[in-house]
Amino acid sequence: MTLTSPPRHSAIDQDPKTPHDSDAAGGWGSLRGVSRIFGEASSSTRALGILAKLNKPKGVMCPSCAWAKPANPHTFEFCENGAKATLWELDERRADPDFFAQHRLTELRNWHDHDLETAGRLTAPMRYDPDRDCYRAVSWDAAFEEIGRELKALADPKQAVFYASGHAGLEASYLYALFARAMGHQNLPQSSNMCHETTSVNLKTFIGTPVGTCTLEDFDHCDAIFFFGQNTGSNSPRFLHVLKSAVQRGCRIVTFNPVRERGLIEFVDPQNIVQMTVGSATRISNKYYQVRPGGDIAVLAGLMKCVLAAEDAAPGTALARDFIARETTGFEQTAAAVRAASWDEIERHSGLSRAMIEEAAQIYLSADKAIGIYGMGLTQHVNGWLNLGMLCNLLLMRGNIGRPGAGISPVRGHSNVQGQRTVGIGEKSAHMPAEKLRELFGIDPPQEDGLNAVHACEAILDDRVKAMILLGGNLVRALPDRERMEKVWPRLRLTVYVATKLNRSHLTPGQVSYILPCLGRTDSDIQSSGPQAVSVEDSLSHIYGSLGTAEPPSRQLKSETAIVAGLAKATLPANPRLKWEEWTGNYDLIRDLIAQTYPDYFARFNDRLFEPGGFYRGNPARERTWKTQSGKAQFTVPTTLSALGEPPAGRDVMTLITLRSNDQFNTTIYGFSDRLRGLEGSRDIVLINLDEMARLGLAEGQKVDLVCAVQDGFTRRVNGLAVTAYDLPPGCVAGYYPELNPLVPLGYHEKNSQTPAYKGTPVEILA
């Protein structure tokens, strides 16, 4: 598909001829969504008590997204998706040993992802019986003993991979990272490898930190917020309260996204009775531009050209010259490359007109303090590194990093995905300092980098990995190239799944395979010293304690911390300094270890556990201390204007964007209502705009196949997708994650971090 179509309009409202939700995000729709899940999960009145204290001191920290928890919470400090996740975990249904005796895995593989999880909470440890093709209950002692024996029998510790989903608390995560390194490997992939690893790797290069620089207070003082590729309404709805307040005090919000997402268009506060009844919705975005997928680099280049032009016209008014000279490096080379970029090429790649970009630039130039927000629409591209580099460039030009009311802020997914990396889950030695491990535990940790998710999958394909331990998540379903991975997964000697509910990964057992059921975050966790709290870190680098109070669904459940400790004790040789049982009995001891290992972040950890609003672990870039190679913030020279890889020549190729619906959280499908996009029913659809449908001769509802256009010797195809007209830019199609993951090659990823290109894979439509 050549990029010759005219620029998209900039009106905020969607094309009325395609599906859309005419209601604002939030409002009565969110209440209906929560009430539906309340009924489906057979929730009891105990759920209401837990929801009332959700995201408040000494309550449960939401098991859904990683958005911040304010020091002065609302009466109800939860959103639709947070309530769904909480009620999903408090499910009264049970997937017990009788359930598995009645259902063979061959049968369960035909169930929908949604139906697998509605079987209910897991209740007992189980081992896969290949003769009966089902999981059968076993004792914890037997499970730990055999898993430990299998891990010890590996020819090399590096044949094991320990994956973490981003949910487990800091305590279990720290022990998990310690277990891996004490065993002799750093194969610690994490869910961030598939979403925000682009951030972790590249932001550190640009400004010396792997995380965003903003805190919640910055949103009280910013004059403008620029959004790129993030869907707040579905992925982090509590953020909408912050945006509403910002808009009401005069902050202007500019959004760039290929999809018109309702949450960034308008919002009705479900806790405001006036707005819910007689009031009008709050318009969130002042300007909303439908950029082409992969066109953000071009947009940012255009915005930078406008800043440079304003400085040329009135020197000293547009650029933060003193800041640039004192705090940064690479500006002149970057400015020269931006000046050389033509407006014709910027328009061609972005799909926006010069006038639109200049209009947005005026908002940026008029703002004293600006924040850049982004999501996976920037990170999940082949050139995602440059997406981030260009956003940093734009902010650095006007000194908008390292001062109040300004900064760069990725919005993370899983509730503790950032925190797990902070306490050592990661494949590099820098993630868990070796000198501290020697000092505290007398172990000699490996120095060789381990495997991230993509590299681990490549190693499984090559038979170099023999054992997979999965601390939460639904990894097989979440991976790119899923069909290839499902075929080779059973070759693994050992698979261990730590989980609260059944999911599709559990239906792909290795030769020896276990499901180990764990407590959820809402469940009461009683150990030898009494009730235990766990802790998490949000997207804005604040740490919170979380205290579950629900009666666990089974007396046989163990906490994630107890399971990790049990596996480690069964696997590792005796070491009096590795006190697995003591640590399991009192999580305060683990937090003391975290504080000793990371003193700059976790001083007085236990004393600050329930501090309202969480305690801030700090960020050097916020103080303009740049822990980069040069000691300064790094401008990045644009080498291309597209975040996409090179499309195959001479073929009618479309760019695939994978989406999550309003009724899911990552691979968890709560239902089949994508309310905020006006879509209901089957998830087996492909979205495409009306002009492209006419060009290709497609009809509404017609069944088509999508085929990956990357030519690497493998055929990747998803069949039977219903064509659905939708307001999208030309040259692209969209469909649901994880259903369309098989179209994304394992090797088609961001170049520095190996984050899969879920937002920019070339595909062809076969009618």
N, C-alpha and C positions, 0 to 999 in steps of 0.2 A: 504493500500500500504506500504510494508516494504521498508526501505531505504537501498537498497542493490545495486543500480545502480552505475556504475563507475562515477568518478568525471567528470564534464563538462569541455569541452575545454575552453581555455581562449582567443581565437582569438576574435578580436573585431567585425569582419563582421558576418552577420547573415547567417544561413543555407540557401543557395541559392535555396533549394528545397521547401521552404515555403515562404509565402507572406512577402515581405519586400520592403522598399523604397530605391532604389539605390541612390537617391539624398540626399544631406546633408540637415539638418534642415535649416530653413531660405530660402534664395535664391529666385528663381522665384516662387517656390511653395507657399511661404508665400504671395507673391504679388497676385498670382492668387486666393488664399483663401480670401483675403481682398476684391478684386474686385468683387468676386461672391456675398458676403454679401452686398456690396455697391449697387449692382443691385437689389437683392432680397428685401432689405429694402426700395427701392425707395428713396435712400438717395439724398438729395439736396446738392448744393454747400456749404451750411452752415456747413455741416459735415466736409468738407475739412478744413475749418477755425478752427474748434474745434480740429481736429486731429493735426493740425500744432502746437497748443499750449498745447497739452496733456502732462501732467506730467512736466510742466514748471511753474515757479512762475506766479501767477495770471491767470493760465489756469485751466483746469479741471484735477483733479487727476483721473487716470484710474479707471473705475468702475469694472475692472476685478480683477487681482491678487494684492498681497500686496508687490510686489518687490519694492526696493528703487528707489527714483528719484534723480539722481545726481545733484550736484550744477552746473556742466557744462554740460548741456544736449546735446545730439546729435541733428542734424538738425530735425530729426523725432524721438522723444523719445517715440515711441510706438512700439508694436510688433503685430504680426498677431492676437493673441487672444484679445489683448487690443483694436485693431481696430474693431474687430468683436463685442465686447461688447459695444463699443461706438456707432457704426452704428446700432446695435440692439436696443439701447435705443433711437436713433434718427429716428426710424422707422416712415415713413410718413403714414402708415396704422393705422386705428383706430378700436378698439373694443369698440364701443359706445353703448348706450342703444338700438339702432336699431339692432345691431348685436345680442345682447342677446335676443331680442324679437323674432328673427328668429331661434334661436338655443336653444333647451331644453338641460338641463344638461345630460339627458339620451343619447342624440345624441353626445354631446361633449366628453363624456367619451370614445367614440370609436375613437376619433381623436388621432393622435400621439402627443407626447409632443412638437415636433417641430412645428406641425401645429397649436396647441393652441397658441403658442407665435407669430406665423406669422399673427394672427388676428390683431395684432397691439397694440398700446398704449391704455390703459384704459382712459376714459374721464370723468366719472361721478361717484359719490358715488351710490352704489346699494345695495339693500336688496333682499335676496332670497325669492321668492314667491313659497311655496311648492305646491300650487294648480296648478300653471302654469308650475312648474318645470323650472323656469328661474329666473335670476336676473332682478330686475326692478329699475329704477332710483328713488332716493329719495333726499331730501335736506340734506345738511350737518347738519343743526340744528336738523332735525329729527333723523339722524343717531347718532349724539353725545348724544342726549337726551335718546334714547332707550338703547344704549349701556351702558351709565352711570347708567340708571335705573336697567338694568340687573346685572351689577357688584355690585351695592349697595344692591341688593336683595339676594345675596349669603349668605348662612348661616354662612360662614367663609371666610374671604379674601383669605385664603390659598387654597380655591377651584378654584382660578384663576391662570393661568399660562401666563406669558408674554415672548414670544419667540422673539429672534432677529437673523437675518440671517447673520450678519457680514458686511452688506453693509452700513447701516445708519451712518451718520457722528457722530462725538463726541458730538455735541450739542444735537441732538435728542436722542442719546444713554444715555447721562447723565440725561436728563429729564425723560426718560423711566425708568431708574433704580430708580430715585427719586420717580416717580409716584408709582411704585410697593411697595417701602418701606413705603411711606406715606399711602398707602392703607392698609398695614399690612402684606405683604408677601415678600419673597425673591425667589419666583419661577421664575427665570430668566434664563432659558436655552438658549443656543446660538449655532450657527453652529459649533463652536469649540468642542462642546460635541461629535461631530461625526467624528472629524478628529485629532485635535491637543490638546485635553484635556489631553491626555497622557503626553504631554509636560508640560502643565500648572500645573498639579498636581505633577508629579514626578521630573521634573527638579528643582522645588523649594525644594524638599527634598534633592536632591543631591548637588546642588550648591547655593541654597538660592534665586533663581530667577525663575519666571515662563516663561521667554522668553529667546531667544538666546542672546549670549554675543557679537556677531560680529557687526561691522559697515562696511560700504562700503570701507573705507580706508584699512581695514585689507586685502582685496583681492589684494591690491597693493604690499603687503609685504610678503605674505605667500609663502612657498616653496613647499607645498603639500596641496592638497584638497582631502579628502576622502568622497565620496558620498555613501549614503545608502538609497535606496528606494525612490528616488525622480526623477520625470520626468521633467526636466527643459524645454525640447523642446516644450512640450504641456502646461505645467502649469505655467511657469514663463520665457517665451522666452527672455525677455530683460536681464535676468541674463547671457545669452549666450555671450553678448558683454563683460561682466566682465570676464567670463571664457576664452574667446578668448585672451584678453589682458594678463591675467595671464599666459596662455600657451606660448604666444609669448615672454614673458620675462624669461621663463624657469621653471615656476611652473609645477609640475607634478600632474595629476589628476588620481585618482584610483576610479573606480565605482564598486559597488556591487548591483546587481539588477537582479531579475529573468527574466526580459524582456529586450531585447536589444533595448533601446530607442535611436532613431536617434540623438536627441539633445545632448546626452552625448557621441556620437560617432564622429560626425563631423558637422561643421557649416559653412555656407556661409553668410556673412554679407550683408543684402539687401541694406545697405546704402554705400557699397563699390563697386563702378562701376567697378574697376579693377577685384576684386574677383568675381563679378557677371558675367563678360564677359570672360576674359582670364585667371583669376587666379584659384588657386586650393582651395579646402575647407580646413579649419583649423581643424586638428584632435584634439578633445577635451580630451578624456580619453587616458592616456598613457597605462593603463590597465583596462580591463572591464571583470568582473567575474560574471557569471550567478549563483548566489547563490540560493539555494532552498528557497521557501517561508518559513519564520520562521527560517532560518538558520543563521541569522546575529549574534545571540548570540555566536554560535559556531565559526564563522569567527573572531569575536572580541576576543574570548578566545584564538584562535590561534595566532592572532596578538600580544596579550599580552604575550603569552608564548615566542614568538620570542624576544620581548623586554627584558623579564626576562633572556632569554638565552644569549642575547648580553651583558647584565649587568654582568652576571656570568662570561662570558669569558673575559670581560675587565671592571672591577669595575669602576664606576664613569663616564662611557661613554654613557649609554643608559637611565638610570633613572635620573630624576631631584630630587636627594635625599634631598637637602636642602628644596626645595619647598614642597616635600611630608611630611617631618618632621614638617615643620613650618605651612603649610596651610591645611593639610588634616588629616583625621582619617580613620581607617579601612583598611589601605594598607596591612598589614601583613596577615590578615585573607583572604583578596581577593587574594593576590599573592599565598597563600597556596592552595586555591581552584583551581586557574588557573593551577598551577603546577600539581595538581592531575588529571586534565582533560586529557584523553588520546587522542593522535592524531587519533586513529581509530574512536573514537566517534565524534571528531571534523569533520573529513572527512565525516562520515556517515550523520550527521545532516546538514552540510553546503552544501554537494554536490561538494565541491572543494577538490583538493588534497593538501597535506601538502606543496608540492613544490610551488603551486600557492600562498598559504597564506604567505609562507616565502618570495616569490618574492615581494608581496605587502608590507610586513613588512620592507624589505630593503629600500623601498621608504620612508616609515614613519621614519625609523631610520636615514636616510640621510638628513631629513628635519629639519632645525633649528626651523621653525615655521610651524605649520599645523592647518588646519581648518577641522572640521567635519560637513558635511552637511547631513540633513536627511529630509525625507518627511513621508507620510502616510504608506510607506512600512515598517517603524519601529513602528509607533504609533498604527496602526489598527490591533493589535494582542492581544491575551489573555495575553501573557507575554510581552507586549509592554514596561512595566515599566523596565524590565530587559534589553531590547534592548537599551533603553536610558541610563540605569545605566552602561552598558558595554561600550558604546561609551564615556561616561564621564570618565570611568576608563582609557581607552586608552589615552585620551587627558591629564588627570591628571598625568599619569605616567611620562610624559616628560614636565610637566609644561605648557601645551598648552591651558590653560584657564586663562584669566586675564592678557594678555600682547598683544601688537600690533602684528598683523599678525597671530594671533592664536585665537581659540575659537570654540564654538559650535553654530550652526546656523540652526534651523528649518526653512524651507521655507513654509510660510503660504499661505492659499488660498484666501478667500474673502478679499477685499481691505481694510476693516477696522475691521477685526475679532479680531486682537490683541488690537486695540484701544478701542473697545467696552468694553473689559474686564478691560482695564486700568481705564476707567471712571465709572465702577460700575456694568456693566451687568454681573452678576454671582450670584450663589446661596448662597454665604457665606457672613457673615458680614464683613470679611476682605476686600471684594471687594469694599465696600463703607463705610468708617469709621463712626460708629454710633455717636461718639462724635461730629463729624463735622456736621452731620445732625441735631443733637439737637441744636448746636450752631447757625447754619445758618438759620434753618427753624422752630425750635421749635417743631419738631416731635419726637416721641419716636419709632424708627424703631425696627422691630422684631429682636430677637437675634438667633432664631432657623434657622438652615440652610434650604434653600428651595430645590426645585427639579431641577435636571439637565434633559437633554432630555430623557434619559432612564427611570429615576425615574418618570418623568411626564407621560410617556407612560404607565408605570405600574399603575400609579394612575388613568389614564383614563380607563384602562382595569378593574380596581376595582371600578369605579364610584366615586372616591374620588375627581376628578377634574371635574368641571362643565363649565368652561369658558376658551377659548384659544384666546389670542390676538397674532397675528403674524406680527411683524414688518419686512416685507420683506420675501423673501425666498419661498421655495416650500417644506415645512417640511414634509408633508404626503408622498411625493414622495421620500424624502431623507432618511426616517427612515428605520432601520432594521425591519424585521417582518412586512413588509408593508401591506400585505393582512389582517393580523389580525387587524392592526391599522385602515385600511380603513373601516372595518366592524363595529368598535365601535365608530369611530369619529362622526357619525351622532347622537349618544346619548348625545353628549355635548349640554348643554343648549344654549351656545353662542360661535360662532366662528367669529373672525374679522380678515380679511386679508388686510394688507396694502401693495400695490403692484403697479408696473408700467405696467405690462402685465399679461394677463391671464395665469395661469398654473394649473396643475392637482390638486393641493391642494384645489383650489377654487371650484372644482367639488365635494367636500365632505363637504357639509355645515352642520352645527349644526342646532338645532331647530330654533334658531334665528341666521341669518348669514348675514354678510356684507362684501362687497369689498369696500375698501376706496382707491381711486387712488391717488398716490403721484407724486410729481415732481421727475424726475431723476436727477442725479448729473450733467448732461450736461445742464439741463434746468435753465433758469434765475429764481432766487428766489427773488421776490420783496416783501418786508414787509413795515410796516409803516415808518421805518427809512431809507428805501432805499434798494438797492441791498444787498443781504446777501451772505456770503461765509460760507462753512462748512469746517470741518477739519477731517483728517484721520491719522492713524498711520501705518507705514509699518512694515515689518518683522524684520527690523533692528532698531526698536524703535525710528524712526524719525517722527516728526509731520509736516504735510503740510496743508496749506489752499487750498481750491478748489472753483473755481468761475465759475458757469455755465452761459452761455450766450445765449443758444438756446431759441427760442420762445416756451413756453410750448404747448403741443398738445391740451390743452383745458383750458379755463379760470376757469373751475371748480376745477382744481387740487389744492391741498394744499401740502405744504412741509411736510416732515416727522416730522419735529419739530412742525409745527402747528397742525398736526394731534395728536401727542402725547399730546401736551398741551391742545387741545380741549377735548380729552378723559379724561384727568386728571381733568380738570375743571368741567366736567359733572359728575364726579364720587365722588370726594373728598369733604368733608365739607369745608366751607370757611375758609381760613387762610391767613391773610394779608401778610405773609412772603412767600407764594407760589404765585408768580406773573406771572402766566401763560401767560397772554396777553402781559405784558411788555417783557417777555423773547421772545415770538414769534415775537414781533416787532423789536427786536434788538438782534442778536445772540452774539454780543460783551458781553452783560450782562451774557449770559450763560457761555461764556469762562471765564469771571471773576469768576463765581461760581466754575467752574472746577479748576481754579488756587487756589482758597481759600480752596477747598476740598482736593486737591492734590498738595500742595505747592512745594514739592520736585521735581515734574515732570513738572509743568506748570507755573512756575514763569514768569511773563511778557508775558503771552500767546498771547494776542492780538498784542503786539509789535513785536512778532517773527513769526506771522502767515504765512507770505510769504517769509521767509528767504530761499534763494536758497539752495537746498539740504535738506531742512527741519531743524528743530531744534531737537537736541538729548535730550531725556528725562532722559537719564542716566540709569545705570545698576550697582548695587553694586558688582556683581560678576566680572564685567569687571575691577573693582578696587581691586579685591581680598578681598572684604568685603563679608563674607559668612553668609548670614542671614538664617542659618540652626539651627537645635536644638543644635548642638555641637559648633556652631560658626566657623566650618571649613568645607571645601569641603569633601563630603562623598564618599569614595570608596564603591562599592556595591559587595557583595559576590555573585557569580553566583550559583543559586540553580538548574539550568537546562541548557541544551545547546540548547533548542528549544523554540521559542516564541509561538509555537502552543499549543493548548489544547490537552488533551489526546484523540487520535482517538478511535472510537469504535473498539473493538477487533474482529478479525476474519472476517473482511469485507474489500472489495476492495475499499478503500476510497481514494479520491483525495482531494488535498487542492485547494480551490477556491480563486483566486485573482480577485477582481473587478477592472476594469480599466476605465479611462476616455479617450475619443478619442481626436484627434487633433481638432475636429469640435464641441467641447462642452466646457462649463464651469460649473462645478458641474452639476446641473440638467437641465441647459439650453442647448438644442441641436440646434446648428446652422445649421447642415446639416449632411450628411451621408458619409462623406469622412474622414476616419482615415488615411490621407495621409502618415504620418510619420511611420506608421506600414504597409503600402502597402495594406490596407483593404478599400474596397468601398462597399456601399450598405447597406443591412439590418444590424441592430444592434443585431438581434436575433441570435447570434452565440455563439459557445463555442470553444475556442482555445485549442489545445492539440498537443503535439509533435508527429512526425511520428512513433517513436518506440512505444509509448503508443497506438496510433491508431491501429498498427499491433497487439499488445498484446491483445487488447480488441476486435479486429475484427471489427473495425469501418472504414467506408469509407468516403471520402471527400464529404461534402454536405448532408450526412445522417442526418435525424432529430432524435434527442434524447431528453430525459428529464433529468434534474438535480434534485436530491432530497437531501435535507439536511440530513446529517448522525448523527446530534445531536439528541439523544433520550431523549425527555423531554415531551412526550405525545402529541406533535403537529406534523402534517405532513406539510412539506414545499416543494413545488415542482414548478419548472418552466418548461413548456412544449415547444416542437417544436423548439429547438435550432439546428442550422445547424453546424455540425462538420466541423471545419476549421483547417487544419494543420498549426502549427506555431512553431517557434523556442522557446521552453520553456524547463525548466528542467523537468526531469521525476517526476511523482507523483503529478503533479498539472494540473489544467485547469484554463483558464481565460475567462472572459466575461465582458460585460459592466455594469457599474453603471449608472443609478439606476435600470436598467431592472432586475438585479439579486439580488436586495436587499431582495426580499421575502424569499431568502434562508438563510439569516443571522438571527438567533434567537435574540430576544431582550435581552435575558440573556447571550448571548455569547459575552463577551466583556473583555477589559482590566480590570484587577481586581481592580485597585485603582481609575480610572477615569470613568469607564463605557463607554469608547470609543468602539463602535462596531468593531468586528473583521472582517472587510470587506476584509482584505488581507490574511485571514487565516481560512476560514470556511471549515470544512470537508463536502464533498458531494460525492454522488454516481451517476454514469452515468447509465441511463436505456435506452437501445436501443429498 
